[in-house]
Structure formats: structure tokens, C-alpha cells
Amino acid sequence: MDITRYELTFPASNGGHDIYACVWRDADCKDYRAVVQLVHGMAEYILRYEEFAVYLARRGYVVVGNDHAGHGRSVEGDKNRGYFGKNDNSWKYLINDMNYLEGMMRMEFPDIPYFMLGHSMGSFLAREYIAAYGNGFSGAVFMGSGYTNPMLPGGILLSKYMSKKKPGEKGELLNKIAFGSFNRKIKDSETNFDWLSTDKDMVDKYINDDKCGFLFTNEGYRDLFLLIKDVNTVKWAKSLPQDLPMLIISGSDDPVGNYGKGVRKVYNMMVKAGCTAVDIKLLHGARHEILNDVKRQKVYSILYNWFEKNI
């Protein structure tokens, strides 16, 4: 079985560098099971998901995803990394790009089930996306997601101020506020990114990859904070298709989900809003990047079986 990765580009909705995207599929497959659109997280890029994409493609799935604006191959120059746009809520450009890609895939594969899986910042984007466009989907997975926290309103105010005072500059202060405590529960941590994964080799790969771990601009942090605020409201939860199968899955030791507490809050909010087909799964001992965990093959199997159940 030969899995082919196709690469394509399309115009960015923010008018910046073209958006880079990939499609993985078995070119000889006559009957594809479904399309899964992946939405990557902050300060990473879509090719980090290739191992998982190939896993699904070998089982008859078409897998697609793009580098967000300001990330991977969808950016030109270091100064534009972590930048979406000048105005508040420029995260909406990323939603527009995801929608463009979905449209392309729907045209090529119009008659098979369609899923979305978002990780971390990508989970917040996927949550926003499904609230707006979810009626045509077969299901959605929100992975490595989280709830708001008491520091978010202050972070929004500060990031808006910094965006006006120092536009385009890297948000070192905002980064410390947002992520400075993420290693606090790890004994004898060796790097600033140990919270990402229990697999030290995967953490090292992330650190040594110049397309990972970069600082957002002040505007980028502003938009991230505003996005997190927007998808943690009752209004958002009530906008979701109530009978759509949705899975919230995270590591129990993931600080983004407040070690399971924030993940449960999101789940409870969705249930209270009337979502009847939402499931929650916390993976014991896993950290933020469950697709890069030492037990990632188990995670692959869980996700594959969930897709199969909802086709």
C-alpha cells in the first residue's frame, strides 16, 4: 500500500503568504472511508502530524490539513511568524482558510463522511469552526483543549495594549504569562517544553525544529486569548449542532486543560447546552501532545475506532 502525500497552496484570507496544505491518501483506494481535516496547534505545522495521517490513510481515510497563517510554510520571514493580522480577532482569517480547504476537499470527495480534528490552539479553532459550520460534518475531535482561567481577562487587556504599543514585536512577556507555569508539576524537568510530551525524543525534536516553539507577536497572543474567550461561553456551546458526535480528548497531565479540570468544564458546558452526542476521554499520565506520547499508538487506535463508530 503506497500512501501519497499531495502538496498544494491557496491564497491566504489575510492577504499574506499563500497557505500551504497537504493531503494524504492511498492513491489506489477505490472506496475511501471518510475525510479527516486536521487543525494543528500553536507554533508548529501540519507535517508534524504525518505519522498519524499515514496511519489513517492506510486504513482508507483521506487526511488533509494546512499550515496556519504565520506558521510552517504559510509564512515568509521570522518577523511574520505568530502573526495573523492587525485587528482584534484576526484568528478569523485562520477559520476562513480552513473553510477554503474544506470546500476544496468537499468538491473532490462530495459523498463521504467528513470529520475535523483540532489540537491545542487548533482545538479552539475547531471548536469555533464546528459552531459555525458543523452541520455538514459527521463528527469532530477537540484534542488538548481547555477552558478559560482567571488570568485571561487581564491577558486580553495587556495583549491589546502591547499590540498597539509595540505592534509586530515578539510577545515575550505575554508568553511568560501564558505558559510560564506549565512545567510546575513535572519533577526534575529538563527543558522548558517537558509539559508537551512524556516522550523525551519527541520533546527534543520539537526544541530542535526551527518551525516549532517560536514566540507569537503581541497581536498573535491577543488573538489567541480572544479566541479562547470566545469558545468558552454558553453562547458558543449553544451554537454547536446538538446531535453531532464530538469527542473531547486530552492527557490527564496536560496543563492546557488544567490537568483535566478545564476539559471537564468544557464537556459539562456542552452537555448543559444540549449536546447529546459528546464524549470525554482523559488519558492517564499523558501530557499535552497525545499524538506524540510514548503510548501514541494507543491514541491512534482510540481515534480511529471513534471515527469508525461515527461513519
N, C-alpha and C positions, 0 to 999 in steps of 0.2 A: 504494500500500500504506500503510494507516494503522495505525501502531503505537500501541496504547493502553497507558497506564500506570495500573494499578489500585492504589489505596492501601487498606490495611487495618490494623487493630490487634488485638492479642490480649493477654490478661493475662500479665504477666511472672512467671516462675517464682520470682523472688526477692521477690515481693510489692510491688515498686516500681512506677514509672510503666509504663503499658501499652507494649508493644513495637510499634513502627511497622514496617511491611513494604510492599514494592512487588512487583507482578507486571507484567512487560512481555510483550505478545504481540500478534500480528496477529489482531484480532477476527474477520476474515473467513476465516482459515485453516481448512480443513476437515480437515487431516491434519498435526498437529504432529509434528515430528521427535523431540523429547525435551524434558525439563525440565532446566534448569541452575540449581542453587541456589548463589548467590554468598554468600561469607562475608567481610565486609570486615575491615580491619585496625584497628590501634590508633589512637585519636584521629582518626577520620574517620567516614564514614557512607555508607550504601548508594547514595544518589543520585549520589555521585562516579563510580559505575560505569554511569551511564545511557548514555553513548555506546557502550560495549561491549555493554550489554544490548540496545539498539536494533539494533546490528549483527547480533546473533544472532537477535533476533526477526524481522528482515526475511528471515531465512533459514529461518524455520519453527520456531524454538525458543520455548519458554516460559521466561522468565527470572524468577527470584524471589530476593529477599534481604531481610533485616531489619536495622534498626539495633540493634546490641547494647545491652543494658542499660548505662546510663552514657554513651551516645553519641547523636548526632543528635537525632531526635525521640523517642527512647526514654528521655529523661531530663528532669527538671524542675529547673531551677536549676543554677548553675555549681558549687555545692559537691558535687553528686552526679555530676558528670562524672568518668569514670575510676574509678567505684566499682561493684563487683558485689555485695559482701556482706561481713559482719563476719568470718566464719570463714575459715580456710585453705581453699584450693581452691574459692573461690566462682566460679571460671571454669566450674564445672559447671552453674551457672544458665544460662550462655550456651549450653551444649550442650543443655540442656533446651528452651530457646526455639527453637533450630534444629530440634530434633526435633518440636516442636509445629507449626512451619511446614511441615516435610516432610510431616507427617501430613495437614495441610490440602490440600497440593498432590497428594498421592497419592490422596486422595478424589476430587478433581476430574479428575485425569489418571491413572487407575489402570493403563492398558495401554501406556504409552510409556516408553522408557528414561529413567533418572534419573541425573544427574551432579551432583557437587559440585565447586566451585572456591573455594578459600580463599587469601587473600593476606595475607602478613605474620603478624600475630597471628591473623588468620583462617586462615592455613595451619596453624598449630599447633592451632587448634580443629578444623579439618577433619581433620587427622591423628588427633586424639583421636576424633572422631566416626566416621570410617571404621573405626577399630579396633573400635568398639563396635557400629556399625550398618551396616557396609559391605556385608553380604551381599546386600542388595536393590538395590545400585547397579550401573550399567553402567560407571562409571569415576569417577576423582577426580583433580583437579589441585591440586598444592601449589605455590603461586607465592610467590616472595620469602621462602622459608622458610630454616631454618638449623639448626645443631647447637648443642649446649651449648658452653660455654667455661670456662676455669679459674676465672673470677671468679664464676660462677653460684652455687656453694655459699655464698660469702661474701655475695653479694647477697641470697640467700634468708634467711640469718641476720639480716642488717641490716634487711631489709624486715619480717620478723616482729617484730623489736624495735621498729621505728618504728611499726608498726601498733598495737602495744599502748601505746607511749609517747605517740604523737600520732595517735590514730585520727581519720580523716576529713580530715586535713591533706594538702595537696598535697605530693607527694614530690619536691621539688627536688633533694635530694641523690641520691636513687635514680635520678632521671632523668639526672643528670650521669654517674653511674657506668655506666648502661646505654647511653647514646647520645652521651656527650661526645666520643668519638674518631671518630665516623662520618664526619667531613669530612676526616680526616687525609690521605687520599690524593688529595684534589682540590686542584690548584694554583689559587691565586688564587680561592678560594671567596668568594662574595659574601653568602651567607646561612647560617644555621645548618642549613638544610634542603636544601642543594645535593645532598646524597647521595641525595635522593629520586628525582631525575629529571634527564635530560640536557636536558629542555625547560624553559627558564627561565620561560616564561609559566606552565607548569603549577606550578612551584615557587612563583611569585608568587601564583597563585590559592590555593594551599594556605595560604600565610602570611596572606593577607588574608581567609580564611574563618574566622569565629569558631567554627565547629564542627569545626575541624581544629587539630592541633598543641597541644592543651591538655595540661596535666600530669595524670597519674593521681594518685589518692590513694595514700597509703602502702600501703593494703590492695590497691589495684589493681595496683601494681608487685609486691607479694608474690604475688598470684595469677598474674600474667603469668610471673614467674620459676618458680613451681611448675609451671605448665603446660608451659613449655619443658623443664623437667627431666623431666616425665612422658612426653613424646613423644620423648625421645631415649634410650630404654632398649631393651635386647634384648627385654624383656617386651612393650613396645609393638609393636615390629616383628613379633614372632611372633603378635600378636593380629590383624594385618591379614589380610583374605581373600587367600590366596596367589595366586590366579589372577585377581584383579581388575585390570583395566588402570588404571595410575596413572602420572601424569606429574609429575615434579619439574622446574620451570622457573624460572629466575632470571636476572638480569643478571650478567654476569661481574664487574662493578664494584659489586656490592651488598654493603655491609658487614654486613648482617644474615646473609648466607650466607658471611661471611668470604671474600669475593671468589672464590667458587666452591669453596673448600676444605671449608667446612661442608656445602655442598649435596652434594658428592661423598661425604662421610662418611655423610649420611643415606641416600643411594642405596645405598652399599655395605652399610650395616647392613640395609637392607630386602632386598637380594639375598641376603645371608648368612642371613637369617631364613627364606628360602624363597620370597619374592615372585618370581613368574616372568614378570610382565607389567608391570614398572615400567620407565619410560624416564626419561632425564635430558637436559635441554637447557639449556645456558648461552648466553645471548645476548651476543655480543661487544660490549663498550663500554656496555651498558645498565646502569643503576643499580637502585634498589630497586623503584620503581613502573613495571614494564614496560608496564602498560596506559596509562601517561601518558608514555611515552617519545616522543622525536621520531619514532621508527620504529614507533609503536604499531599502525599499520595492518598491518604485517608480523606483529606479535604476534597481532593479532586473527585473521589468516589461519591462523597456526600452530595456534592453539587450536581454531578452527572445524574445520580439517581433522582434528585429533586426535579431536574429538567425532564427526565423521562416520565416521571409521575404526572407532570403537568402538560405534556404534549397533547 
